[in-house]
């Protein structure tokens, strides 16, 4: 994580993910005429604001 020089109280994060997941995010963002970064920010913010817990399970 690094400090973002663009605005106060902001940070830039980078994540690695499978190509399939990245392609799907890009496709969905494009369909809404958003950058992938903005789309990810919107969906993550909505999830965090919802207060819902994320359940993680190991793949078998």
C-alpha positions in Angstrom: 0.0 0.0 0.0 1.3 3.4 -0.8 0.2 7.0 0.0 -1.6 8.5 -3.0 -0.2 12.0 -3.8 -3.5 13.0 -5.5 -5.6 13.5 -2.4 -5.4 13.7 1.4 -6.4 10.6 3.3 -6.2 8.3 0.3 -4.1 5.3 -0.5 -3.5 3.2 -3.6 -3.5 -0.5 -3.2 -2.5 -3.2 -5.8 -3.8 -6.7 -5.9 -3.0 -9.8 -7.9 -5.9 -11.9 -9.2 -6.5 -14.5 -11.8 -6.9 -13.4 -15.3 -10.4 -14.7 -15.4 -11.5 -12.5 -12.5 -9.6 -9.5 -13.8 -11.2 -9.9 -17.3 -14.7 -10.1 -15.7 -14.1 -6.9 -13.6 -12.9 -5.1 -16.8 -15.9 -6.3 -18.7 -18.4 -5.2 -16.1 -16.7 -1.9 -15.6 -16.6 -1.2 -19.4 -20.4 -2.0 -19.6 -21.0 0.8 -17.1 -18.6 3.2 -18.8 -16.3 3.2 -15.7 -12.6 2.5 -15.3 -11.9 -0.8 -13.7 -10.4 1.1 -10.7 -13.6 3.1 -10.2 -15.8 0.1 -10.6 -13.8 -1.8 -8.0 -13.9 1.2 -5.6 -17.7 1.4 -6.0 -18.4 -2.3 -5.4 -16.0 -2.6 -2.5 -17.4 0.6 -0.9 -21.0 -0.7 -1.3 -20.1 -4.0 0.3 -18.2 -2.4 3.2 -21.1 0.0 3.8 -23.6 -2.9 3.8 -22.1 -4.3 7.0 -22.4 -7.8 5.6 -19.8 -10.4 6.6 -17.8 -12.2 3.9 -17.7 -16.0 4.4 -14.5 -17.6 3.1 -14.2 -21.3 2.6 -11.4 -23.5 1.5 -11.6 -25.1 -1.9 -11.8 -28.8 -1.8 
